[in-house]
């Protein structure tokens, strides 16, 4: 007997004909399940037939009798609709118990899921089996269409050389690896070259590619919104979610080993975002160690680490030029003329300040960034005055108290200018 190699997706349970005759019908209520659209099986059937694969579903009726089964054979046939040719999809249904045989015209053509590739059909059939605690294996089928091997109660047999090639890449389309770190939403696994820098969803290849090669491969473990073709619907927070894994869920040893390696702009992780994550204890210990050893780390990691240090350790001191020293003296003299005296010992000039602000007041010390000099004398004078008010008045930025002080000062200066002009 001549045999054909088929990819068999199997699981225990049963199959209702409505699984492929009714759109939008899904019985997967478990959060761990991957599928939920109720369209994937239909898309897979259309895609397989469009690519000249054969597809047969065999359902065991009686566990004690291998000959008692229902068989669903799918095929397409050309037809005309409003003057246009289509390949309509049909199912030939037979039941060995009742000797029933029926041909069913399905409510879709082979154009359904027109952009789907064979790997997407494979992915859909395997996730269906996996969601029902099943699996996939190769079997040999008689070329006359029989089914000599039934691994489960429900068995989906697909033949086709190109589809067999997809099966041989199963580990690309479904992760089978232990996590190196697991966050609240996703996990990181060791990178494999054939993973195409794709983000996975519950071990499933989504087709959602990152814009740069990633150091690790990332797999969402929590339910995410997917599009109809199973790509991630929203990637806006992806950098933040990956950042959470690095900041909050990696061990000290992992961070010491891997942070220097992603201090390379060629990696996607070089530009991930810290978001609201302050970093766990191991993260800060690792950064401190790398800093002490003068080893590289990405800027986002250095920023998170620096923010936890005492403020005077977060900044780099700045030595002003001769011209800038003259500007600073003039600004301090003007403030002193208006009885706003700033102690030079409590004034620190720095290369930059967090969040690119020009001035900052903390614990009796006024910090002025190099940018204040570069923006012109009036900006330097205004910045010094603002930070002086924080020191003397204790008022916060953008507060009503700060507004009142500045308005009152403007009014006072207007009055002084008026009186001077009147006396001339």
Secondary structure, DSSP 8 states (H G I E B T S, - for coil): --EEEEEEEEESS---THHHHSTT------TT-S--SS-HHHHHHHHHHHTT-EEEEEEEEETTEEEEEEEEEEEEEEEEETTEEEEEEEEEEEETTTTEEEEEEEEEETTTTTT--HHHHHHHHHHHHHHTT-EEEEEEEETTS-----SSSEEEEEE-HHHHHHHTTHHHHB----EEEE-SSEEEEE--GGGTTEEEETTEEEEEE-SSB-SEEEEE-S---B-TTSSBS--TTHHHHHHHHHHHS--HHHHHHHTGGG-STTBGGGG---TT----HHHHHHHHHHHHTT----HHHHHHHHHTS-HHHHS-B----HHHHHHHHHHHHHHHHTT----GGGEEEES--GGG-SEEEETTEEEEEHHHHHT-HHHHHHHHHHHHHHHHH---TT-HHHHHHHHHHHHHHHHHHHHHHHH-
